[in-house]
């Protein structure tokens, strides 16, 4: 097919029979990947009615099946061996939360269609990228056959931020990419990012990262327990999403600060026919959007490195409250309250809350005594305002609440910067407020 439309067939650089056959099939169906797919839902390339028919007529399909049966690792996938390709299969459960069965007869389509989807998710629709994805998919399946825990590619889309005049940056935890038309074609309408008013700039970026993956081949009893790695993988996704949002907020010196919203996530599953995507039904942020400039890239890399590698589990309640104020609390009163709650987690400890919080933050934000006293008084006033609001004594109009929220966010971001950069050892110290008071 590739030659019939005037294309050139690249050299297949592999000595493995399974990869050779899969690569030949992939190159044959590659022109189908250039066709527009339905925009109403997340779809695998196999939506095209010509896709299945093409597989059946290719001699490489039978070659791949025969090679898989002779492959020492791939053959271990198929725990139920029958009289033909349809009766030879495996049942499985994976740490992505998915399960099912895979027939040997469907192995060629699974390998190639998953490789095509992986290529499109990365936004590089080319023969070279497709062949690399085929190799990656086959190796993952081999590792699963050997019972190994591996990592698979996963993708997290965040909205309300975009790139200005560049397409990709490497950060701790993965690679941040701009949206591409190929990726957009995979997303349901509700998961697609908006466009900055008055421009064509997309307000969304995508993080590709490594996701811990384990598959268990199960017997007749499909109700066996899920792999224990399932919960570990989910926790990694949650922590990674928080780390990314915090890193971006710390990177941009702006008031109100940058707020990004997790919009969708997808974990590539090499055993399943088409990956499962989940998305946020209402990805809206109360913060204004932002386009990252090239001079800000170094700051993003700097803060992602600090945040991703810090022992900050003891302040995760604070981080979640801060991020809620920037991503989901559309009412500024709620955002203001959340930020002050974050202060309590950061510096509250037991008793004398307003004193401990205000002194700790003043020490982190200023060097001389007069400046510290000014900051302490300001923090105490914000804290007292929060208490009056929570207890129904005081009410704030929208504009006043937004002003207080934004100012508290700015103070909080400056405080976190000082903690991560200068006093990283205190992040794991539950008594950090006492230590700071003695400085």
LUMGU-640687 format. One record per residue (C-alpha): x, y, z. Coordinates in steps of 0.25 Angstrom, whole numbers, plus 5000, padded with zeros to 4 digits. Layout:
REM residues N
XYZ ...
This chain:
REM residues 439
500050005000 501150105003 501850084990 500450094982 500250234987 501650274984 502350254997 503750195000 503850075009 504950105019 505949995024 505449905035 506649905045 506349785053 506749645053 505549585061 504549515053 503349575060 503749715059 504049695044 502649645041 502049745050 502849855044 502449815030 500949815034 501149955040 501750015028 500649955019 499550015027 500250145030 499550225020 498250195027 498750275039 498850395031 497250395029 496450475038 495850405050 494450435056 494550555066 493450505075 494150405083 495550355087 495750255076 496850155072 497350145057 496550015056 495250105054 495550105039 494749995032 495949965023 496849935034 496349795038 496249755023 497649795021 498149705032 497449585026 498049595013 499549625017 500449495017 501249565028 500049545038 500249395037 501749415038 501549495051 500649385057 501649275054 502849355059 502149385072 501949245075 503349215073 503849335081 504249295095 503649405102 502449435094 501949295094 501849305109 500749405108 499749295102 499449205114 498349145107 498749065095 497649015086 497548955072 497649085064 498049235066 496649265071 496649165082 498049205086 497949315096 498249375110 497349445121 498049555128 497849665138 498749785139 499249895148 498549995139 497149945144 496849875131 496649725129 496149635118 496749535108 497649535096 497549425085 498749395077 497949425064 497849565069 499249585073 499749655059 498549755060 498849785075 500349805072 500149895060 498949975065 499550005078 500850045072 500050145063 499350205075 500650225082 501150295070 499950385069 499950415084 501450465083 501050555071 502050495062 501350435050 502450375042 502950235037 504150245046 503350275058 502350165055 503550065054 504050105067 502750095074 502549955068 503949915074 503449975087 502149895087 502749765084 503849775095 502749815105 501949685101 503249605103 503449655117 502049625121 502249485116 503449475125 502649525137 503449655138 502949785144 503149895134 502850035131 501950075120 501750215114 500650295120 500050435117 499450545125 498850665119 498750795126 498050925122 498051075124 499551075120 500251075106 501551095099 501951215092 502851185080 503351045084 502750905085 503450825095 504350825108 504950715116 504650735131 504850645143 503750535142 503650535127 503450615114 502450735113 501950755099 501050845092 499750785086 499850735071 498650715062 498950565062 498750565078 497550655077 496950555067 496950445079 496250535089 494750545092 494250685090 494150705105 495550675107 496150775097 496850905101 496251035098 496951145090 497451275095 496551385091 496951465079 498051365075 498251225071 499051185083 498551055089 498451065105 498850925108 500150835109 500350685110 501350615119 501850475115 502450405127 502750255131 501650185138 501950055146 501249935140 501049795144 500149695137 499649565143 499249445134 498149385140 497449245139 496049205138 495649295150 495649435144 495249485158 496649475164 497149595171 497649715163 499149735163 499649805176 500349905167 499049965163 498950055175 500450085174 500250135160 499050215163 499750285174 500950315165 499950385155 499350465166 500650515172 501250545158 499950625154 500250705167 501750725165 501450775151 500450875155 501250925166 502550935158 501851015147 501251105158 502551135164 503251155151 502451275146 502651405154 501251455153 500051505161 499051445161 499951315160 499851215149 498751105151 498750985142 497550885142 497750735140 496850705128 497150565124 498050445126 498350315118 499250205121 499750125109 499349975111 500149885102 499249765104 497949835101 497349875088 497350025089 497650105101 496650155112 496550305114 495850375126 495650525126 495150635135 493750675131 493950825135 495450865134 495351005138 496251095146 496051225153 497351275149 497651345136 498351265125 499751275122 500751245110 502051205115 503251285108 504551225105 505251305116 504351225126 504751085122 505951085130 505151125142 504151005139 505250915139 505850965152 504650955160 504250825154 505550765159 505350825173 503950785174 504050645168 505250605177 504850665190 504350585202 503150675204 502050575208 501850645221 501350765213 500450695203 499150745210 499650885208 500050865193 498650805190 497950915197 498851015189 498650945176 497150945179 497151095180 497751105167 497051005159 495650965164 495151075174 494451165165 493851245177 495051325182 494551315196 494751165196 496151195190 496551285201 496051195211 496851075205 498151155205 498051185220 497751045223 499051015215 499851105224 499351025236 499850895230 501150965227 501451035240 500251005250 500750895258 500050895272 499451025278 499751165276 499451155261 499451295257 500751325264 501451205259 500951225244 501251375244 502651365250 503051245241 502651315229 503251445233 504551375235 504551315221 504151435214 505051545220 506351565227 506251695235 505351705248 504451815243 504151745230 503851625238 502951695247 502151755236 501951615229 501551555242 500451655245 499951635230 499951485232 499251495245 498151585239 497951495227 497851375237 496851455246 495951485234 495951345230 495451305244 494351405244 493851365230 493851215234 493051245247 492051335239 492451465246 492951525233 492651525218 493451565206 492951615193 493551545180 494551655177 495051665191 495151515193 495951505179 496951615184 497151545197 497351405190 498351455180 499151525191 499151405199 499551325188 500751415184 501251405199 501051255199 501851235186 502951325191 502951235204 502951105197 504151155188 504951185201 504551055207 504950975195 506251045191 506851085205 506150995215 505850865208 506250785220 505050845228 504050795218 504050655225 504150725239 502750735245 503350835255 503850925244 503151045251 503951035264 505251025256 504951145248 504551225260 505951205266 506651255253 
